C-alpha cells in the first residue's frame, strides 16, 4: 500500500510520465506591452494552484488527441496572450511589466496510477501533485507566468492543474480563464475576435481618504528577480465540505437564523478556534479578502477588496455571532492604500498579503464549476495559495456542483502552520460537530 503522506518515491508512483512542452497563441500578438496595476504587483510573491478533477463520463466523447488538444489550446491563448508573455523591468523605474511576445505557457502531460475516487479520498494536500509549482525568476526573461498540467487517471478521468502567477489576476480571473477553454475543447469556435487588453488602471475609488499604513500587508525582501520567499515555517493543508443545510444549522446554533452568511460564519468559527489553541498569542488582527465590484469578465485582474479588522476583545471567549458582525461591518478597506504604497517604489519593494495576518478569502462566488467538458462540470475544484506568510490562509470556495453533490454548500481549505493544524481540527470538531 502507498503511504500517501510520504514524499519522493511514493509521489512518483502517484503521478508519473511527465512530458513538458510549450503552447502559445495561434496568431502573432505583435508588440504589445501589458502593465500590471499596483495592486497586481502587490501580489507578485503569491501563486494560485487550482486543480479541477473530472470523471470518466465527462471525458468520454471528447477528441482529446494531442494534436486536437493543442489546436484548442492555441486558439484559447489568442484571447489571453498576456499569460504567454514574459516579465521585463522598466529601464527607468525598475517597474515590472509583461512583454506579450508569445513565448508561451508551459504544458505538462502526466499519468496517475490512481482512480478519481482514490484521489478524492486522499488528503487535500495530495492534490498539489496534480499541479506544477513554478515561481517567477531568477531570470524574468525566461520564466513563464502560467503552467497547465493534464493528468490522466487510471479510471479514464483526468485533472487539469493550473499554476498561476497572482500578478495576472485573482481566483475569479482564473475561473474566467479556464471556463473559456471548455467550448474550445468541444470543437466550438469563438464568435468574436481577440481584443487587445488594456492594462488595468492604478486608480482606486475609496469611500474615504486612506492615510494609515495597511495592516494587511507586510514588507519582505527585497527579492530582486526571484519572486519567491522562503517558507516561514512548515505549512500543511486540509479541506472539508459543508452543505447548505449544515451552514444553516450553524447559523441557528449561534442564534442567527435570519440570514445565512456562509463566508462570515465559517471565518468566525475558525478564527475563534485558532484563538483558543493559541493561548497568549491569539490573532486579534486578521485580513479579510472579498470579491470586488463586478467588472468586464473577459479581462484578467486582481479585483478583490483587501481589508483588515481588529478585535478589541478576546476572540477565544467571544460569541461567534459577535465575530460574524465584526467581519460583516467593521473591516477597514485597505486596497487603495496598498496600491499607493506599492506605487511609491514599484521596482524595489516587495510585499506579502496572504498570511501576513491570518487571512480569510471569500471565493464562494468564483465560477470554478463553469469549466465543463461535454456539458459536465468537474467533480471537485480545489485551490491553494503559495508564497504565504506564517499566519496562514483560509479559503472559502464553492462546493461541488456535480449530480453526486446536489447541495453545493462550501468547500473550506485551510493552509496553516503544520505545528497546530491537527490541534485546530480537533478543536473545530468540538466547537463545530458538523466537521468530520
LOMARSE-793637 format. One line per 8 residues: number of its first residue (from 1); their letters; for each residue x, y, z of N, C-alpha, C. Coordinates in steps of 0.05 Angstrom, whole numbers, plus 5000, padded with zeros to 4 digits. Layout:
N
NUM> A> X,Y,Z,X,Y,Z,X,Y,Z | ...
//
This chain:
436
1> XXXXXXXX> 5017,4976,5000,5000,5000,5000,5018,5025,5000 | 5010,5045,4985,5025,5070,4984,5019,5087,5008 | 5040,5097,5020,5037,5116,5043,5034,5144,5031 | 5010,5155,5031,5005,5180,5017,5016,5204,5031 | 5025,5201,5055,5037,5223,5069,5067,5226,5064 | 5079,5206,5052,5108,5207,5046,5112,5220,5019 | 5137,5230,5015,5144,5243,4990,5164,5226,4975 | 5174,5237,4953,5195,5223,4939,5184,5200,4922
9> XXXXXXXX> 5192,5176,4929,5186,5152,4913,5156,5148,4912 | 5141,5153,4934,5112,5149,4933,5099,5169,4914 | 5109,5194,4914,5098,5214,4895,5101,5205,4866 | 5125,5193,4860,5129,5184,4833,5110,5162,4825 | 5102,5146,4844,5083,5125,4838,5054,5136,4834 | 5048,5159,4847,5022,5171,4844,5019,5185,4818 | 5039,5201,4810,5038,5216,4785,5065,5212,4772 | 5065,5203,4747,5090,5196,4733,5087,5203,4703
17> XXXXXXXX> 5109,5199,4689,5110,5202,4660,5106,5231,4651 | 5116,5250,4666,5113,5278,4659,5127,5285,4633 | 5112,5298,4616,5123,5308,4590,5118,5338,4588 | 5139,5353,4584,5137,5382,4584,5140,5394,4556 | 5122,5413,4549,5124,5427,4523,5114,5455,4528 | 5113,5471,4507,5103,5498,4508,5081,5502,4488 | 5061,5518,4496,5039,5525,4478,5036,5555,4479 | 5027,5567,4457,5023,5596,4456,5001,5603,4437
25> XXXXXXXX> 4995,5628,4433,4974,5637,4415,4978,5628,4387 | 4956,5620,4373,4959,5611,4345,4966,5634,4327 | 4958,5659,4335,4964,5683,4319,4985,5700,4333 | 5001,5713,4317,5022,5730,4328,5009,5754,4341 | 5016,5758,4367,5004,5780,4382,5015,5807,4373 | 5040,5808,4367,5052,5834,4359,5066,5847,4383 | 5075,5871,4380,5089,5886,4401,5069,5898,4420 | 5061,5882,4440,5041,5891,4460,5054,5890,4487
33> XXXXXXXX> 5051,5911,4502,5061,5913,4530,5037,5913,4549 | 5038,5896,4569,5017,5895,4589,5028,5905,4615 | 5017,5927,4626,5027,5939,4650,5009,5930,4674 | 5019,5913,4692,5003,5906,4716,4998,5930,4733 | 4976,5931,4747,4969,5953,4765,4986,5950,4790 | 4984,5971,4807,4998,5970,4833,4988,5947,4850 | 4962,5942,4850,4951,5921,4867,4959,5894,4855 | 4962,5892,4829,4973,5867,4817,5001,5862,4828
41> XXXXXXXX> 5018,5883,4827,5045,5879,4836,5047,5874,4866 | 5028,5882,4881,5027,5875,4910,5025,5845,4914 | 5014,5831,4894,5010,5802,4896,5033,5786,4883 | 5055,5799,4875,5074,5785,4858,5088,5762,4871 | 5089,5760,4897,5102,5737,4910,5082,5714,4916 | 5057,5718,4908,5037,5697,4913,5030,5682,4887 | 5023,5657,4890,5017,5640,4868,4992,5623,4874 | 4974,5621,4855,4950,5605,4858,4954,5578,4844
49> XXXXXXXX> 4947,5556,4857,4948,5529,4846,4920,5518,4847 | 4907,5516,4823,4879,5508,4822,4877,5481,4808 | 4863,5462,4820,4861,5435,4810,4832,5428,4804 | 4826,5419,4779,4800,5410,4770,4800,5380,4766 | 4782,5366,4779,4780,5337,4776,4755,5328,4761 | 4759,5314,4739,4736,5305,4722,4734,5275,4722 | 4709,5265,4721,4706,5236,4720,4706,5226,4691 | 4705,5200,4687,4707,5187,4661,4685,5196,4643
57> XXXXXXXX> 4660,5199,4653,4637,5207,4637,4641,5235,4624 | 4654,5253,4639,4658,5280,4628,4678,5280,4606 | 4696,5261,4606,4718,5260,4587,4711,5244,4562 | 4694,5224,4565,4687,5207,4542,4673,5223,4520 | 4680,5218,4496,4668,5232,4473,4683,5257,4464 | 4701,5267,4482,4718,5289,4473,4741,5279,4457 | 4748,5293,4436,4770,5285,4420,4795,5297,4432 | 4807,5283,4451,4830,5294,4466,4856,5283,4456
65> XXXXXXXX> 4858,5277,4429,4884,5270,4419,4902,5294,4422 | 4928,5290,4423,4946,5311,4429,4944,5334,4409 | 4941,5326,4383,4940,5347,4362,4915,5364,4366 | 4892,5351,4369,4867,5366,4372,4868,5383,4398 | 4879,5372,4419,4880,5386,4444,4897,5411,4441 | 4920,5409,4429,4937,5432,4426,4925,5453,4407 | 4911,5444,4387,4897,5463,4370,4878,5481,4386 | 4863,5467,4404,4844,5482,4421,4859,5501,4439
73> XXXXXXXX> 4881,5492,4450,4896,5509,4469,4908,5533,4454 | 4918,5529,4430,4929,5551,4414,4908,5573,4409 | 4883,5564,4402,4861,5583,4397,4854,5597,4423 | 4854,5583,4444,4847,5594,4471,4865,5617,4478 | 4891,5612,4474,4911,5632,4483,4912,5657,4465 | 4899,5656,4441,4895,5680,4426,4882,5702,4443 | 4864,5694,4460,4848,5713,4476,4862,5721,4502 | 4882,5706,4510,4896,5712,4535,4926,5711,4531
81> XXXXXXXX> 4935,5728,4512,4963,5728,4504,4981,5738,4526 | 4970,5753,4546,4987,5763,4568,4997,5740,4585 | 4982,5718,4586,4991,5694,4601,5014,5680,4588 | 5020,5687,4564,5042,5674,4549,5066,5692,4545 | 5065,5716,4558,5088,5734,4555,5109,5729,4576 | 5127,5747,4578,5149,5745,4598,5153,5773,4611 | 5160,5772,4637,5164,5796,4652,5190,5810,4644 | 5189,5836,4643,5212,5853,4640,5211,5875,4661
89> XXXXXXXX> 5232,5891,4663,5232,5914,4681,5237,5940,4665 | 5223,5961,4673,5228,5987,4661,5257,5996,4666 | 5270,6006,4646,5297,6015,4649,5298,6040,4668 | 5276,6055,4669,5276,6080,4685,5269,6075,4714 | 5249,6059,4719,5239,6056,4746,5243,6028,4758 | 5249,6008,4741,5251,5981,4750,5224,5967,4753 | 5202,5981,4747,5175,5970,4750,5171,5947,4731 | 5161,5924,4741,5157,5901,4723,5133,5905,4704
97> XXXXXXXX> 5135,5895,4680,5113,5895,4661,5116,5869,4645 | 5095,5862,4630,5095,5838,4614,5098,5845,4584 | 5118,5834,4572,5122,5836,4543,5107,5813,4530 | 5086,5819,4516,5069,5797,4504,5082,5787,4478 | 5102,5771,4482,5119,5762,4460,5113,5733,4451 | 5090,5722,4461,5082,5695,4452,5102,5673,4459 | 5118,5677,4480,5137,5656,4488,5123,5631,4498 | 5098,5634,4508,5082,5611,4513,5078,5604,4542
105> XXXXXXXX> 5057,5587,4546,5052,5574,4572,5065,5547,4572 | 5075,5538,4595,5085,5511,4597,5062,5491,4600 | 5064,5470,4584,5043,5449,4584,5054,5423,4592 | 5042,5410,4612,5052,5385,4623,5031,5363,4620 | 5040,5340,4609,5023,5316,4607,5034,5296,4627 | 5016,5283,4642,5025,5264,4662,5004,5242,4665 | 5011,5221,4679,4993,5198,4684,4993,5193,4714 | 4971,5180,4723,4969,5173,4751,4960,5144,4753
113> XXXXXXXX> 4971,5130,4772,4964,5102,4777,4938,5099,4794 | 4926,5122,4802,4902,5122,4818,4878,5129,4802 | 4854,5121,4812,4829,5129,4801,4820,5156,4812 | 4800,5168,4800,4789,5193,4810,4779,5189,4839 | 4765,5167,4844,4754,5162,4871,4777,5161,4892 | 4799,5149,4884,4822,5148,4903,4833,5175,4908 | 4835,5192,4887,4844,5219,4891,4826,5235,4909 | 4799,5231,4906,4780,5246,4923,4782,5237,4952
121> XXXXXXXX> 4792,5214,4957,4795,5204,4985,4822,5210,4998 | 4840,5222,4983,4866,5229,4994,4864,5255,5009 | 4883,5261,5027,4884,5287,5040,4887,5309,5019 | 4875,5332,5025,4875,5354,5005,4902,5361,4995 | 4922,5360,5012,4949,5368,5004,4960,5351,4982 | 4950,5326,4979,4959,5308,4957,4952,5319,4930 | 4931,5335,4928,4924,5347,4902,4945,5365,4890 | 4963,5374,4907,4985,5390,4897,5003,5375,4877
129> XXXXXXXX> 5002,5349,4878,5018,5333,4859,5007,5336,4830 | 4982,5346,4828,4969,5349,4802,4973,5376,4789 | 4990,5393,4801,4994,5420,4790,5023,5427,4794 | 5036,5439,4773,5064,5448,4776,5067,5470,4798 | 5090,5472,4808,5095,5492,4829,5118,5511,4822 | 5114,5524,4799,5135,5542,4790,5134,5569,4805 | 5155,5584,4803,5156,5612,4812,5170,5628,4791 | 5166,5654,4792,5179,5672,4773,5207,5677,4782
137> XXXXXXXX> 5226,5675,4763,5254,5681,4769,5271,5655,4771 | 5296,5658,4775,5310,5684,4780,5315,5700,4754 | 5309,5688,4731,5312,5704,4706,5284,5710,4695 | 5276,5735,4697,5249,5743,4689,5244,5736,4659 | 5264,5740,4643,5261,5737,4614,5252,5708,4606 | 5258,5689,4623,5254,5661,4616,5233,5647,4634 | 5219,5662,4650,5200,5650,4669,5171,5652,4660 | 5159,5630,4652,5130,5631,4644,5112,5638,4668
145> XXXXXXXX> 5093,5655,4664,5075,5662,4686,5053,5641,4691 | 5050,5622,4672,5029,5601,4676,5040,5574,4667 | 5030,5553,4681,5035,5525,4674,5007,5511,4675 | 5003,5493,4656,4978,5477,4656,4986,5448,4655 | 4977,5432,4674,4983,5403,4674,4957,5387,4671 | 4957,5368,4652,4936,5349,4649,4946,5322,4658 | 4932,5310,4678,4939,5284,4689,4917,5264,4683 | 4923,5242,4670,4903,5222,4662,4903,5200,4683
153> XXXXXXXX> 4879,5195,4694,4876,5176,4716,4871,5148,4705 | 4876,5128,4722,4873,5100,4715,4845,5093,4706 | 4825,5107,4717,4797,5101,4711,4786,5114,4686 | 4802,5131,4673,4793,5146,4649,4787,5175,4655 | 4786,5182,4680,4782,5211,4687,4808,5226,4684 | 4807,5252,4689,4831,5268,4687,4829,5292,4704 | 4852,5305,4708,4852,5331,4722,4866,5352,4705 | 4858,5377,4709,4872,5400,4699,4883,5415,4723
161> XXXXXXXX> 4909,5419,4724,4922,5434,4745,4935,5459,4735 | 4925,5482,4743,4935,5508,4733,4952,5521,4755 | 4977,5527,4747,4995,5542,4764,4995,5571,4754 | 4988,5590,4770,4981,5617,4762,4995,5638,4778 | 5010,5655,4765,5023,5677,4779,5002,5698,4786 | 5000,5705,4812,4978,5721,4821,4978,5749,4809 | 5001,5758,4799,5003,5784,4786,4982,5786,4763 | 4976,5763,4750,4958,5763,4727,4929,5768,4735
169> XXXXXXXX> 4922,5761,4759,4894,5764,4768,4888,5746,4791 | 4864,5751,4803,4856,5735,4826,4842,5709,4818 | 4831,5695,4837,4818,5669,4831,4794,5672,4813 | 4781,5695,4814,4758,5699,4796,4767,5701,4767 | 4791,5713,4763,4803,5714,4736,4811,5686,4727 | 4821,5669,4746,4827,5642,4739,4802,5627,4729 | 4780,5631,4743,4755,5618,4735,4747,5627,4707 | 4748,5653,4702,4742,5663,4675,4760,5651,4654
177> XXXXXXXX> 4786,5650,4660,4806,5639,4642,4800,5610,4635 | 4795,5593,4655,4791,5565,4650,4764,5559,4638 | 4743,5574,4645,4717,5570,4634,4716,5575,4604 | 4733,5592,4594,4733,5598,4566,4746,5576,4549 | 4760,5557,4563,4772,5535,4549,4752,5513,4542 | 4732,5509,4559,4713,5487,4555,4701,5485,4527 | 4689,5507,4516,4677,5505,4489,4697,5498,4468 | 4722,5508,4470,4742,5502,4450,4750,5472,4451
185> XXXXXXXX> 4750,5460,4474,4756,5431,4476,4734,5415,4463 | 4710,5425,4461,4688,5411,4448,4686,5417,4419 | 4705,5433,4408,4706,5439,4380,4691,5464,4371 | 4680,5478,4390,4666,5503,4384,4686,5526,4380 | 4680,5543,4360,4698,5565,4355,4687,5591,4366 | 4704,5609,4376,4695,5634,4387,4680,5650,4366 | 4660,5665,4374,4645,5682,4356,4656,5710,4353 | 4676,5717,4369,4688,5743,4369,4718,5740,4365
193> XXXXXXXX> 4731,5762,4358,4759,5763,4354,4773,5771,4379 | 4798,5763,4383,4813,5771,4407,4816,5802,4407 | 4811,5813,4431,4815,5842,4435,4840,5847,4450 | 4855,5867,4442,4879,5873,4457,4871,5885,4484 | 4879,5873,4505,4871,5880,4532,4885,5906,4541 | 4870,5924,4552,4882,5948,4563,4895,5941,4590 | 4917,5954,4595,4929,5950,4622,4910,5961,4642 | 4908,5948,4666,4889,5958,4686,4897,5985,4697
201> XXXXXXXX> 4877,5999,4707,4881,6026,4718,4894,6024,4746 | 4909,6044,4753,4920,6045,4780,4904,6064,4798 | 4880,6072,4789,4863,6089,4804,4843,6072,4820 | 4840,6076,4845,4822,6061,4862,4803,6080,4876 | 4777,6075,4874,4757,6091,4887,4755,6082,4916 | 4755,6101,4934,4752,6095,4962,4731,6114,4974 | 4715,6103,4992,4694,6120,5004,4706,6142,5021 | 4730,6139,5031,4743,6160,5047,4773,6159,5042
209> XXXXXXXX> 4786,6181,5047,4815,6182,5043,4829,6163,5062 | 4849,6149,5052,4863,6129,5069,4891,6140,5074 | 4897,6144,5099,4923,6155,5107,4939,6138,5125 | 4929,6114,5132,4942,6096,5151,4960,6076,5136 | 4978,6063,5150,4994,6041,5139,4976,6016,5139 | 4974,6002,5117,4956,5979,5116,4967,5956,5134 | 4949,5947,5152,4956,5924,5169,4957,5898,5154 | 4944,5897,5131,4941,5872,5116,4965,5866,5099
217> XXXXXXXX> 4985,5884,5098,5008,5880,5080,5034,5881,5097 | 5052,5863,5090,5078,5862,5104,5100,5864,5084 | 5119,5881,5090,5142,5884,5072,5162,5862,5077 | 5173,5851,5055,5193,5830,5057,5215,5836,5037 | 5236,5819,5038,5256,5821,5018,5277,5843,5023 | 5287,5855,5001,5278,5852,4973,5286,5826,4961 | 5270,5816,4942,5275,5790,4930,5288,5793,4902 | 5290,5817,4892,5302,5820,4865,5284,5808,4844
225> XXXXXXXX> 5297,5792,4826,5282,5779,4804,5274,5751,4810 | 5279,5742,4834,5270,5715,4843,5245,5719,4860 | 5221,5717,4848,5197,5724,4861,5187,5701,4879 | 5201,5697,4901,5193,5675,4919,5205,5682,4946 | 5192,5672,4967,5202,5675,4994,5205,5648,5007 | 5225,5646,5024,5228,5620,5039,5205,5616,5057 | 5194,5592,5059,5172,5587,5077,5180,5594,5106 | 5163,5610,5119,5170,5618,5147,5169,5595,5166
233> XXXXXXXX> 5154,5574,5159,5152,5550,5176,5140,5529,5158 | 5139,5504,5168,5127,5483,5153,5096,5486,5153 | 5085,5487,5129,5056,5491,5126,5043,5465,5117 | 5017,5462,5123,5002,5439,5114,4974,5448,5107 | 4960,5431,5093,4933,5438,5083,4913,5417,5091 | 4888,5425,5094,4866,5406,5097,4841,5420,5085 | 4821,5404,5077,4796,5414,5066,4773,5399,5078 | 4750,5412,5080,4726,5399,5087,4702,5413,5073
241> XXXXXXXX> 4681,5397,5068,4658,5406,5053,4635,5410,5072 | 4622,5433,5071,4598,5438,5086,4574,5443,5068 | 4553,5429,5072,4529,5433,5055,4514,5458,5064 | 4495,5467,5047,4479,5490,5054,4463,5484,5080 | 4453,5460,5083,4438,5453,5107,4456,5455,5132 | 4480,5446,5130,4499,5448,5152,4505,5477,5160 | 4508,5494,5139,4512,5522,5144,4488,5535,5158 | 4464,5527,5149,4440,5537,5162,4439,5528,5191
249> XXXXXXXX> 4446,5504,5197,4447,5494,5224,4467,5509,5241 | 4489,5516,5229,4509,5532,5243,4498,5559,5251 | 4485,5572,5233,4474,5599,5239,4452,5597,5261 | 4436,5576,5259,4415,5572,5280,4428,5567,5307 | 4448,5551,5308,4461,5544,5334,4475,5568,5346 | 4482,5588,5330,4495,5611,5340,4475,5634,5344 | 4449,5628,5342,4429,5648,5348,4422,5667,5326 | 4428,5660,5301,4422,5678,5279,4411,5661,5256
257> XXXXXXXX> 4385,5656,5256,4373,5640,5235,4361,5657,5213 | 4363,5684,5216,4350,5702,5197,4365,5704,5171 | 4391,5700,5171,4406,5703,5147,4430,5684,5147 | 4433,5669,5126,4456,5651,5124,4479,5667,5111 | 4501,5669,5125,4524,5684,5115,4548,5664,5116 | 4550,5648,5095,4570,5626,5096,4598,5635,5101 | 4608,5654,5087,4636,5662,5090,4641,5673,5118 | 4624,5692,5127,4628,5704,5153,4625,5684,5175
265> XXXXXXXX> 4606,5666,5173,4602,5646,5194,4625,5626,5196 | 4634,5617,5173,4657,5598,5172,4682,5612,5183 | 4687,5636,5174,4710,5651,5183,4710,5655,5213 | 4686,5662,5224,4684,5668,5253,4690,5643,5269 | 4679,5620,5261,4684,5595,5276,4714,5588,5276 | 4726,5590,5253,4755,5582,5250,4772,5602,5266 | 4766,5628,5264,4781,5648,5278,4780,5643,5308 | 4757,5637,5319,4755,5632,5347,4769,5607,5355
273> XXXXXXXX> 4767,5586,5338,4781,5561,5345,4811,5565,5346 | 4822,5580,5327,4851,5585,5327,4859,5601,5352 | 4842,5621,5359,4848,5636,5383,4849,5619,5408 | 4831,5599,5409,4830,5581,5432,4855,5564,5436 | 4867,5556,5413,4890,5538,5416,4916,5554,5417 | 4915,5580,5411,4939,5597,5412,4938,5614,5437 | 4937,5601,5460,4935,5616,5485,4958,5635,5489 | 4952,5660,5495,4972,5680,5499,4981,5694,5473
281> XXXXXXXX> 4974,5683,5450,4981,5697,5425,4958,5694,5404 | 4934,5697,5415,4911,5695,5396,4911,5717,5376 | 4903,5711,5351,4903,5731,5329,4880,5751,5332 | 4886,5775,5341,4865,5795,5344,4862,5812,5318 | 4883,5811,5301,4882,5825,5276,4882,5804,5253 | 4862,5806,5235,4860,5788,5213,4856,5804,5187 | 4862,5791,5165,4857,5802,5138,4834,5788,5126 | 4816,5804,5114,4793,5793,5100,4794,5802,5071
289> XXXXXXXX> 4792,5783,5053,4793,5789,5024,4767,5780,5012 | 4752,5799,5000,4726,5793,4988,4726,5802,4959 | 4706,5792,4944,4705,5800,4915,4700,5830,4912 | 4713,5841,4892,4709,5869,4886,4684,5873,4869 | 4678,5898,4861,4655,5903,4844,4656,5889,4818 | 4633,5882,4807,4631,5868,4782,4644,5885,4760 | 4659,5872,4742,4673,5886,4721,4671,5869,4696 | 4684,5877,4674,4685,5862,4649,4698,5835,4654
297> XXXXXXXX> 4682,5814,4651,4691,5787,4658,4712,5776,4639 | 4717,5789,4616,4737,5779,4597,4765,5786,4605 | 4768,5806,4622,4795,5815,4629,4805,5801,4654 | 4831,5798,4655,4844,5787,4679,4853,5810,4696 | 4849,5807,4723,4857,5829,4741,4856,5819,4770 | 4869,5833,4787,4865,5830,4816,4844,5850,4825 | 4819,5840,4828,4797,5858,4833,4785,5853,4860 | 4799,5840,4878,4789,5834,4905,4793,5858,4923
305> XXXXXXXX> 4777,5860,4943,4779,5881,4964,4794,5870,4988 | 4816,5882,4995,4833,5873,5017,4828,5891,5041 | 4819,5878,5063,4812,5894,5087,4826,5881,5111 | 4829,5897,5132,4838,5886,5157,4817,5893,5178 | 4816,5877,5199,4799,5884,5222,4813,5875,5248 | 4807,5889,5269,4819,5884,5295,4798,5881,5316 | 4800,5860,5331,4781,5855,5353,4793,5866,5379 | 4779,5884,5392,4789,5895,5417,4778,5880,5441
313> XXXXXXXX> 4773,5855,5437,4764,5837,5459,4776,5810,5454 | 4773,5791,5473,4784,5764,5470,4768,5749,5449 | 4781,5742,5428,4768,5726,5407,4761,5698,5417 | 4779,5687,5433,4775,5660,5443,4749,5658,5460 | 4742,5680,5474,4719,5680,5491,4694,5692,5478 | 4697,5701,5454,4675,5715,5440,4653,5696,5431 | 4629,5706,5428,4608,5691,5415,4611,5693,5385 | 4606,5671,5371,4610,5671,5342,4594,5693,5328
321> XXXXXXXX> 4570,5698,5337,4554,5719,5324,4567,5746,5326 | 4582,5751,5348,4596,5777,5350,4619,5779,5330 | 4632,5756,5326,4654,5756,5306,4642,5759,5278 | 4619,5746,5273,4606,5749,5247,4600,5779,5242 | 4588,5792,5262,4581,5820,5259,4606,5837,5254 | 4628,5830,5267,4653,5845,5263,4663,5842,5234 | 4662,5817,5224,4672,5812,5197,4654,5826,5177 | 4628,5827,5182,4609,5839,5163,4611,5869,5163
329> XXXXXXXX> 4615,5881,5187,4611,5910,5189,4636,5927,5194 | 4657,5915,5204,4680,5931,5214,4705,5930,5197 | 4707,5914,5176,4734,5914,5162,4741,5941,5150 | 4766,5947,5151,4777,5972,5140,4789,5966,5113 | 4776,5977,5092,4785,5972,5064,4812,5985,5061 | 4832,5969,5055,4860,5979,5052,4870,5976,5023 | 4852,5970,5004,4861,5965,4977,4875,5990,4965 | 4863,6013,4969,4875,6037,4957,4902,6044,4970
337> XXXXXXXX> 4904,6040,4996,4929,6045,5010,4951,6026,5001 | 4944,6001,4997,4963,5981,4987,4973,5989,4960 | 4955,5997,4942,4963,6006,4916,4981,6030,4917 | 4975,6049,4935,4991,6073,4938,5019,6066,4947 | 5021,6048,4967,5048,6042,4977,5065,6027,4956 | 5053,6009,4941,5068,5995,4920,5076,6015,4899 | 5059,6034,4893,5066,6054,4872,5089,6072,4879 | 5095,6074,4905,5117,6092,4913,5144,6080,4905
345> XXXXXXXX> 5146,6054,4903,5171,6041,4895,5165,6014,4882 | 5153,6015,4858,5143,5990,4845,5165,5972,4836 | 5190,5983,4834,5211,5966,4824,5229,5954,4845 | 5226,5964,4870,5244,5955,4891,5232,5943,4915 | 5207,5950,4922,5195,5940,4947,5179,5915,4941 | 5180,5896,4960,5166,5871,4958,5149,5866,4982 | 5125,5855,4978,5105,5852,5000,5092,5825,4998 | 5080,5817,5021,5061,5795,5021,5035,5804,5033
353> XXXXXXXX> 5013,5792,5025,4987,5798,5036,4975,5773,5049 | 4974,5751,5033,4965,5726,5044,4984,5716,5066 | 4973,5713,5090,4989,5702,5112,5005,5723,5127 | 5005,5749,5118,5017,5770,5135,5002,5771,5162 | 4976,5769,5161,4959,5763,5184,4944,5737,5177 | 4931,5725,5196,4912,5704,5190,4893,5715,5169 | 4890,5702,5146,4876,5714,5123,4853,5696,5115 | 4829,5709,5113,4805,5695,5104,4797,5706,5077
361> XXXXXXXX> 4793,5687,5058,4788,5695,5030,4761,5684,5021 | 4744,5701,5012,4717,5693,5003,4717,5688,4973 | 4718,5663,4965,4717,5655,4937,4691,5640,4931 | 4671,5643,4948,4646,5628,4944,4632,5635,4918 | 4637,5659,4907,4624,5667,4883,4640,5662,4858 | 4663,5650,4860,4680,5644,4837,4667,5621,4821 | 4665,5624,4795,4651,5605,4778,4670,5583,4769 | 4683,5569,4788,4701,5548,4781,4687,5525,4766
369> XXXXXXXX> 4662,5520,4773,4648,5497,4761,4636,5503,4734 | 4642,5527,4723,4634,5534,4696,4652,5522,4675 | 4674,5510,4683,4692,5496,4664,4681,5469,4659 | 4669,5464,4636,4655,5439,4630,4667,5425,4607 | 4667,5398,4609,4674,5381,4587,4649,5365,4579 | 4641,5368,4554,4618,5353,4543,4593,5358,4561 | 4591,5383,4571,4568,5390,4587,4569,5383,4616 | 4590,5370,4624,4593,5361,4652,4616,5377,4665
377> XXXXXXXX> 4610,5387,4689,4630,5401,4704,4647,5383,4720 | 4667,5393,4733,4686,5377,4749,4672,5366,4774 | 4682,5343,4783,4672,5331,4808,4681,5348,4832 | 4704,5360,4829,4715,5377,4851,4735,5397,4840 | 4734,5421,4851,4755,5441,4846,4766,5450,4872 | 4792,5449,4875,4805,5459,4899,4826,5479,4892 | 4832,5497,4910,4851,5519,4905,4871,5521,4928 | 4896,5526,4922,4916,5531,4942,4931,5556,4936
385> XXXXXXXX> 4943,5568,4956,4959,5592,4952,4987,5587,4962 | 5007,5594,4947,5035,5592,4956,5047,5620,4958 | 5070,5622,4973,5082,5647,4978,5070,5661,5003 | 5062,5644,5022,5047,5654,5046,5066,5664,5068 | 5055,5682,5084,5067,5688,5110,5059,5667,5130 | 5071,5668,5154,5068,5647,5174,5041,5645,5187 | 5024,5666,5184,4998,5666,5196,4978,5648,5181 | 4983,5643,5156,4967,5624,5141,4942,5637,5129
393> XXXXXXXX> 4927,5620,5114,4903,5629,5099,4881,5609,5101 | 4856,5619,5101,4832,5602,5099,4817,5610,5074 | 4813,5592,5055,4799,5597,5030,4771,5584,5032 | 4751,5600,5027,4723,5590,5027,4714,5590,4998 | 4712,5566,4987,4706,5562,4958,4678,5551,4954 | 4667,5553,4930,4642,5539,4924,4645,5509,4927 | 4624,5496,4937,4625,5467,4940,4620,5453,4913 | 4623,5427,4912,4619,5412,4887,4591,5415,4877
401> XXXXXXXX> 4588,5417,4850,4562,5421,4837,4554,5397,4820 | 4568,5375,4822,4561,5352,4805,4535,5339,4815 | 4525,5320,4799,4500,5306,4806,4503,5292,4832 | 4527,5283,4838,4532,5268,4863,4529,5286,4888 | 4533,5313,4883,4531,5332,4905,4509,5352,4898 | 4485,5345,4904,4462,5362,4896,4462,5388,4912 | 4474,5388,4936,4475,5411,4953,4504,5421,4954 | 4510,5443,4940,4538,5450,4936,4551,5461,4962
409> XXXXXXXX> 4538,5478,4977,4550,5488,5002,4576,5502,4997 | 4595,5497,5014,4622,5510,5012,4644,5489,5017 | 4666,5492,5003,4690,5476,5008,4709,5495,5022 | 4719,5487,5045,4737,5503,5061,4765,5491,5060 | 4785,5506,5051,4812,5497,5050,4829,5514,5068 | 4842,5501,5087,4860,5515,5106,4889,5509,5099 | 4905,5530,5098,4934,5527,5094,4947,5542,5117 | 4956,5526,5136,4965,5537,5162,4990,5523,5171
417> XXXXXXXX> 5004,5534,5191,5028,5521,5202,5021,5492,5211 | 5038,5474,5203,5033,5446,5210,5034,5441,5239 | 5048,5458,5254,5052,5454,5283,5026,5454,5298 | 5005,5468,5288,4980,5468,5303,4955,5460,5286 | 4959,5452,5261,4936,5446,5244,4920,5422,5255 | 4933,5401,5264,4919,5378,5275,4903,5385,5300 | 4916,5402,5317,4902,5411,5341,4878,5428,5334 | 4881,5444,5313,4858,5460,5304,4835,5443,5295
425> XXXXXXXX> 4841,5422,5280,4819,5405,5270,4804,5392,5294 | 4819,5384,5314,4806,5373,5338,4788,5394,5352 | 4798,5418,5353,4783,5440,5366,4757,5446,5349 | 4760,5446,5323,4736,5451,5306,4716,5428,5309 | 4725,5404,5313,4706,5382,5317,4690,5386,5344 | 4703,5397,5364,4689,5402,5389,4670,5425,5387 | 4679,5447,5374,4662,5471,5372,4641,5469,5350 | 4648,5453,5330,4632,5453,5305,4629,5424,5297
433> XXXX> 4611,5409,5310,4609,5380,5305,4602,5372,5276 | 4596,5392,5260,4589,5386,5232,4613,5376,5216 | 4638,5383,5226,4662,5375,5212,4668,5346,5219 | 4674,5330,5199,4681,5302,5203,4710,5297,5197
//
